[in-house]
Amino acid sequence: MSGSYQPPNVERGRERGFSLIELLVVVAIILIIAAIAIPNLIKAKASANEAAAVSSIHAINTAEITYQSANPTIGFSALLSDLGPTGGGYLDAVLSGGQKSGYQYTYTQDTSTTPSVQYTLTVDPLSRGVTGNRSFYSDQTNVTRYNQTATATANDNAIQ
């Protein structure tokens, strides 16, 4: 019977590919590596955000000094946005908008004197423990202070 159908000769042991057990082992290894790596990545991101916040605070303090020198009858700026591209052009649009790299920047001008000779800047993480761990504070003294658990104030430790 030369015209009859004969199934192909397939041997189970010679098929190429991975068994279910092999795939499960690989997935388990990947999950273990991810469980170790992801928290470290989050910590690294928070540290980078904190470093960016400190750098931004220095930029704001420098911009305020420059603004005050250029506007001696006004003193320090009334708003953070006054230092941005549409204001004096001392800061970029993102930073003068009040939020950058996982931190919220809250600027307050002291209006008790004219020209203004005092301001405060508080910088808090948008999500403590995720976007950053420390809050920061600075003012016209150009000293940056930090607090690990709450919004930083003038009474907190200075960054060394």
C-alpha positions as CSV (number, residue, x, y, z in Angstrom):
1,M,0.0,0.0,0.0
2,S,2.1,2.7,-1.2
3,G,-0.7,5.3,-1.4
4,S,-1.9,5.1,2.2
5,Y,-1.2,7.8,4.8
6,Q,1.6,7.3,7.2
7,P,2.1,9.7,10.1
8,P,5.5,11.4,10.3
9,N,8.1,9.7,12.5
10,V,8.3,12.1,15.5
11,E,10.3,11.2,18.5
12,R,9.4,13.0,21.7
13,G,13.0,13.2,22.9
14,R,14.3,15.1,19.9
15,E,11.9,18.0,19.9
16,R,13.6,21.4,20.4
17,G,12.5,23.9,23.1
18,F,12.2,24.2,26.8
19,S,10.2,22.1,29.2
20,L,7.7,23.7,31.5
21,I,10.0,23.1,34.5
22,E,12.9,24.9,32.8
23,L,10.7,27.9,32.0
24,L,9.4,28.0,35.6
25,V,13.0,28.0,36.9
26,V,14.0,30.8,34.6
27,V,11.0,32.9,35.6
28,A,11.7,32.3,39.3
29,I,15.3,33.4,38.9
30,I,14.2,36.6,37.1
31,L,11.7,37.4,39.9
32,I,14.3,36.9,42.5
33,I,16.7,39.2,40.7
34,A,13.9,41.8,40.3
35,A,13.0,41.6,44.0
36,I,16.6,42.5,44.8
37,A,17.2,45.1,42.2
38,I,13.9,47.2,42.3
39,P,14.3,48.5,45.9
40,N,17.9,49.5,45.1
41,L,16.7,51.3,42.0
42,I,14.1,53.2,44.0
43,K,16.7,54.2,46.6
44,A,19.1,55.4,43.9
45,K,16.3,57.4,42.2
46,A,15.4,59.0,45.6
47,S,19.0,59.9,46.2
48,A,19.3,61.4,42.8
49,N,16.2,63.4,43.4
50,E,17.5,64.7,46.7
51,A,20.8,65.8,45.1
52,A,18.8,67.5,42.3
53,A,16.7,69.3,45.0
54,V,19.8,70.6,46.8
55,S,21.3,71.8,43.5
56,S,18.0,73.5,42.6
57,I,17.9,75.2,46.0
58,H,21.3,76.7,45.3
59,A,20.1,77.8,41.9
60,I,17.1,79.5,43.4
61,N,19.2,81.2,46.1
62,T,21.6,82.5,43.4
63,A,18.7,83.6,41.3
64,E,17.2,85.5,44.2
65,I,20.5,87.3,45.0
66,T,20.8,88.3,41.3
67,Y,17.1,89.4,41.2
68,Q,17.6,91.5,44.3
69,S,20.7,93.1,42.8
70,A,18.9,93.9,39.6
71,N,15.8,95.2,41.4
72,P,17.0,97.0,44.5
73,T,13.7,98.9,45.1
74,I,11.8,95.6,45.0
75,G,14.2,93.3,46.8
76,F,13.6,89.5,46.5
77,S,11.0,88.3,44.0
78,A,7.4,88.0,45.0
79,L,6.9,84.6,43.3
80,L,9.1,81.8,42.2
81,S,7.7,82.3,38.7
82,D,9.2,85.8,38.7
83,L,12.6,84.2,38.4
84,G,11.5,82.0,35.4
85,P,11.8,82.7,31.6
86,T,8.8,85.0,31.5
87,G,10.0,86.9,34.5
88,G,13.7,87.6,35.0
89,G,15.0,84.6,33.1
90,Y,17.1,83.4,36.1
91,L,15.6,79.9,36.3
92,D,14.3,77.4,33.8
93,A,10.5,77.0,33.3
94,V,10.3,73.7,35.2
95,L,12.0,74.9,38.4
96,S,10.2,78.2,38.4
97,G,7.0,76.3,38.1
98,G,7.5,74.9,41.6
99,Q,7.9,71.2,40.9
100,K,11.0,69.3,39.7
101,S,12.6,65.9,40.1
102,G,10.0,64.5,42.5
103,Y,10.0,67.6,44.8
104,Q,7.6,70.4,45.4
105,Y,9.1,73.9,45.9
106,T,7.2,76.4,48.0
107,Y,8.5,79.9,47.9
108,T,7.3,82.7,50.3
109,Q,8.4,86.3,50.2
110,D,8.4,88.3,53.4
111,T,6.4,91.4,52.5
112,S,6.8,93.1,55.9
113,T,9.4,95.5,54.4
114,T,10.0,97.3,51.2
115,P,12.2,96.4,49.6
116,S,11.8,92.7,50.5
117,V,14.8,91.5,52.4
118,Q,13.6,88.0,53.4
119,Y,12.2,84.9,51.8
120,T,11.7,81.2,52.7
121,L,11.9,78.2,50.5
122,T,10.6,74.8,51.6
123,V,11.2,71.8,49.4
124,D,9.3,68.6,50.1
125,P,9.2,65.2,48.3
126,L,6.0,64.6,46.4
127,S,6.0,61.1,48.0
128,R,8.2,60.7,51.0
129,G,10.2,57.5,50.8
130,V,9.6,57.2,47.0
131,T,10.6,60.4,45.3
132,G,12.9,61.5,48.2
133,N,13.4,61.0,51.9
134,R,14.4,64.4,53.2
135,S,12.7,67.8,53.1
136,F,14.8,70.9,52.7
137,Y,14.6,74.5,53.8
138,S,16.5,77.6,52.8
139,D,16.2,81.4,53.0
140,Q,18.1,84.6,52.3
141,T,21.0,83.3,54.5
142,N,21.7,80.8,51.7
143,V,22.0,77.9,54.2
144,T,20.2,74.7,53.2
145,R,18.7,72.7,56.1
146,Y,17.0,69.3,56.1
147,N,14.6,67.2,58.0
148,Q,14.1,63.4,57.5
149,T,10.5,63.1,58.8
150,A,8.7,66.4,58.3
151,T,8.8,69.7,56.4
152,A,12.2,71.3,57.2
153,T,12.4,74.6,59.0
154,A,15.0,77.2,60.0
155,N,15.6,75.3,63.2
156,D,16.7,72.1,61.4
157,N,20.3,70.9,60.8
158,A,22.3,72.5,58.0
159,I,23.7,70.4,55.2
160,Q,27.4,70.1,55.6
